[in-house]
Amino acid sequence: MTASGPEELPIVSDEDVVRVRQAVRGYAQQVRLSLVDQTKLVTATSELARNTLVYGGGGSARIEVVTDNGREGIRASFQDEGPGIPDLTLALADGWSSGKGMGLGLSGARRLVDEFDLDTEVGRGTTVTVVKWKR
């Protein structure tokens, strides 16, 4: 897999969440994701950026175009050094939300993308990486 144009964005305020959403939409348009797939990716990454801010105490997003076997997509990673997720099973359960976000939760974000990877440890923070491929 190759990547191009990684963009690092801080997430320390509500305005940063908006900036991440706008950047993801721009990348999705660049690789010509369908409007439906753009909406899915923007919705998922907006939830993840909000989680980074609310639960992780802030962090960063990395957005880039990736290619794999001739197909193009967008990869977005969200990293924080917050408290981590103590109960990953619960956090990934369908329909579970703490009530502070958009209500999608991690499971909702996971359903909207093609690849979803979550790395967390209590006391170390959380990294969530998602990929949406052009169809």
Secondary structure, 3 states (H helix, E strand, C coil): CEEEEEEEEEECCHHHHHHHHHHHHHHHHHCCCCHHHHHHHHHHHHHHHHHHHHCCCCEEEEEEEEEECCEEEEEEEEEECCCCCCCHHHHCCCCCCCCCCCCCHHHHHHHHCCEEEEEEECCCEEEEEEEEECC
